[in-house]
């Protein structure tokens, strides 16, 4: 069984940065050369070069799972749909985010619950620690950061709104085209998880 990774602690949603790089790719730039160019020229406009180096890998990893059609829609469709495309790419490249959305977020949608609460997140994470060698031995600070980043990704993709110590669930209205695009590449379960579809 594929284990979880703790790399997510340094890999937030990165919407604007990913969109900048996606435009270059859409215009035919070579991914390998573009990756190098981003570090040399700071195409994503981060203040520090260390920060550019840190986010370069997740940006390119996420974009690598999008076909031309999804890449085009990521760059050119409305912001809501564009964010759902990025969320799909994050789920495809990070097992922890994928499992949280499938096991907690989708379940809450299907049960018509209004909130994801702190104990939901903590209990889910504890279960993952039992199954995962990687997570089992992480510090409390890393565990807290992983949970924080997962919830921040859900906020940035507009699936939840933070209200004090809990998160109000927003049921997304997925475009038919988006559902069909994921279905065509054999990934309908991702659309089902994000949209709470049966």
HELIX and SHEET records of a PDB file:
HELIX    1   1 UNK A    7  UNK A   10  5                                   4    
HELIX    2   2 UNK A   15  UNK A   26  1                                  12    
HELIX    3   3 UNK A   31  UNK A   41  1                                  11    
HELIX    4   4 UNK A   49  UNK A   63  1                                  15    
HELIX    5   5 UNK A   68  UNK A   76  1                                   9    
HELIX    6   6 UNK A   79  UNK A   93  1                                  15    
HELIX    7   7 UNK A   95  UNK A  100  1                                   6    
HELIX    8   8 UNK A  101  UNK A  105  3                                   5    
HELIX    9   9 UNK A  106  UNK A  110  1                                   5    
HELIX   10  10 UNK A  118  UNK A  131  1                                  14    
HELIX   11  11 UNK A  133  UNK A  136  1                                   4    
HELIX   12  12 UNK A  140  UNK A  156  1                                  17    
HELIX   13  13 UNK A  176  UNK A  184  1                                   9    
HELIX   14  14 UNK A  188  UNK A  195  1                                   8    
SHEET    1   A 3 UNK A 115  UNK A 117  0                                        
SHEET    2   A 3 UNK A 166  UNK A 169 -1                                        
SHEET    3   A 3 UNK A 160  UNK A 163 -1                                        
END                                                                             
